[in-house]
Amino acid sequence: MTLWEFSCGAEGFAEANGAKPKGGGEISDDRLAELGIEGF
């Protein structure tokens, strides 16, 4: 079993058993500027 297959299997198992997805979301422009990232 490859790492990709394991990852997909674990994700499918979590989905089937009611696990909540991790909330990542996008980083705001203000937060990017605070981190010193410009020109996006």
MDTraj code that builds the backbone (N, CA, C; nanometers):
import mdtraj as md
import numpy as np

residues = "MET THR LEU TRP GLU PHE SER CYS GLY ALA GLU GLY PHE ALA GLU ALA ASN GLY ALA LYS PRO LYS GLY GLY GLY GLU ILE SER ASP ASP ARG LEU ALA GLU LEU GLY ILE GLU GLY PHE".split()
xyz = np.array([
    [0.0857, -0.1168, 0.0000],
    [0.0000, 0.0000, 0.0000],
    [0.0906, 0.1234, 0.0000],
    [0.0611, 0.2144, -0.0896],
    [0.1390, 0.3374, -0.0959],
    [0.0877, 0.4379, 0.0068],
    [0.1654, 0.5417, 0.0280],
    [0.1253, 0.6473, 0.1206],
    [-0.0030, 0.7149, 0.0733],
    [-0.0155, 0.7338, -0.0590],
    [-0.1351, 0.7964, -0.1148],
    [-0.2580, 0.7105, -0.0873],
    [-0.2463, 0.5791, -0.1074],
    [-0.3586, 0.4890, -0.0822],
    [-0.3979, 0.4899, 0.0652],
    [-0.2984, 0.4909, 0.1530],
    [-0.3262, 0.4956, 0.2963],
    [-0.3983, 0.6247, 0.3338],
    [-0.3504, 0.7364, 0.2795],
    [-0.4114, 0.8662, 0.3086],
    [-0.5573, 0.8694, 0.2643],
    [-0.5849, 0.8193, 0.1448],
    [-0.7228, 0.8163, 0.0948],
    [-0.8097, 0.7237, 0.1784],
    [-0.7548, 0.6102, 0.2182],
    [-0.8293, 0.5162, 0.3018],
    [-0.8623, 0.5750, 0.4372],
    [-0.7654, 0.6419, 0.4986],
    [-0.7874, 0.7035, 0.6293],
    [-0.8902, 0.8157, 0.6195],
    [-0.8828, 0.8939, 0.5121],
    [-0.9789, 1.0030, 0.4915],
    [-1.1199, 0.9479, 0.4714],
    [-1.1322, 0.8424, 0.3926],
    [-1.2621, 0.7799, 0.3690],
    [-1.3196, 0.7198, 0.4956],
    [-1.2351, 0.6553, 0.5758],
    [-1.2797, 0.5971, 0.7021],
    [-1.3315, 0.7066, 0.7954],
    [-1.2582, 0.8172, 0.8045],
    [-1.2991, 0.9274, 0.8910],
    [-1.4323, 0.9858, 0.8444],
    [-1.4477, 1.0030, 0.7130],
    [-1.5730, 1.0565, 0.6581],
    [-1.6902, 0.9637, 0.6866],
    [-1.6681, 0.8347, 0.6698],
    [-1.7745, 0.7366, 0.6895],
    [-1.8173, 0.7263, 0.8352],
    [-1.7282, 0.7610, 0.9258],
    [-1.7576, 0.7483, 1.0682],
    [-1.7886, 0.8816, 1.1352],
    [-1.8184, 0.9839, 1.0563],
    [-1.8672, 1.1102, 1.1093],
    [-1.7622, 1.2055, 1.1624],
    [-1.6377, 1.1906, 1.1195],
    [-1.5341, 1.2844, 1.1638],
    [-1.5582, 1.4203, 1.0986],
    [-1.5334, 1.5247, 1.1725],
    [-1.5503, 1.6591, 1.1195],
    [-1.4242, 1.6997, 1.0432],
    [-1.4415, 1.7665, 0.9280],
    [-1.3240, 1.8108, 0.8527],
    [-1.2487, 1.9198, 0.9281],
    [-1.1182, 1.9208, 0.9093],
    [-1.0364, 2.0238, 0.9738],
    [-1.0632, 2.1574, 0.9055],
    [-1.0800, 2.2608, 0.9846],
    [-1.1046, 2.3931, 0.9296],
    [-0.9744, 2.4670, 0.9073],
    [-0.9386, 2.4845, 0.7841],
    [-0.8161, 2.5563, 0.7527],
    [-0.8492, 2.6970, 0.7082],
    [-0.9230, 2.7047, 0.6032],
    [-0.9623, 2.8340, 0.5497],
    [-0.8459, 2.9050, 0.4835],
    [-0.8754, 3.0204, 0.4328],
    [-0.7732, 3.1000, 0.3673],
    [-0.7159, 3.2012, 0.4645],
    [-0.5947, 3.2429, 0.4376],
    [-0.5296, 3.3444, 0.5199],
    [-0.5650, 3.4808, 0.4612],
    [-0.6046, 3.5732, 0.5474],
    [-0.6440, 3.7057, 0.4997],
    [-0.5215, 3.7830, 0.4506],
    [-0.5469, 3.8842, 0.3679],
    [-0.4388, 3.9678, 0.3167],
    [-0.3657, 4.0381, 0.4300],
    [-0.4397, 4.0802, 0.5328],
    [-0.3770, 4.1468, 0.6466],
    [-0.2810, 4.0535, 0.7188],
    [-0.3226, 3.9284, 0.7364],
    [-0.2375, 3.8300, 0.8051],
    [-0.1120, 3.8009, 0.7223],
    [-0.1269, 3.7911, 0.5900],
    [-0.0113, 3.7697, 0.5035],
    [0.0866, 3.8859, 0.5144],
    [0.0337, 4.0083, 0.5194],
    [0.1193, 4.1258, 0.5331],
    [0.1933, 4.1239, 0.6668],
    [0.1257, 4.0805, 0.7738],
    [0.1905, 4.0697, 0.9046],
    [0.3059, 3.9701, 0.9015],
    [0.2915, 3.8660, 0.8201],
    [0.3955, 3.7636, 0.8094],
    [0.5086, 3.8054, 0.7152],
    [0.4933, 3.9215, 0.6524],
    [0.5972, 3.9720, 0.5635],
    [0.5860, 3.9216, 0.4210],
    [0.4699, 3.8708, 0.3832],
    [0.4496, 3.8199, 0.2479],
    [0.3782, 3.9276, 0.1677],
    [0.4419, 3.9706, 0.0595],
    [0.3847, 4.0773, -0.0217],
    [0.3814, 4.0362, -0.1679],
    [0.3020, 4.1071, -0.2466],
    [0.2972, 4.0860, -0.3904],
    [0.2146, 3.9665, -0.4335],
    [0.1062, 3.9389, -0.3642],
    [0.0237, 3.8235, -0.3989],
    [-0.0954, 3.8646, -0.4796],
])
top = md.Topology()
chain = top.add_chain()
for i, resn in enumerate(residues, 1):
    res = top.add_residue(resn, chain, resSeq=i)
    for name in ("N", "CA", "C"):
        top.add_atom(name, md.element.get_by_symbol(name[0]), res)
traj = md.Trajectory(xyz[None], top)
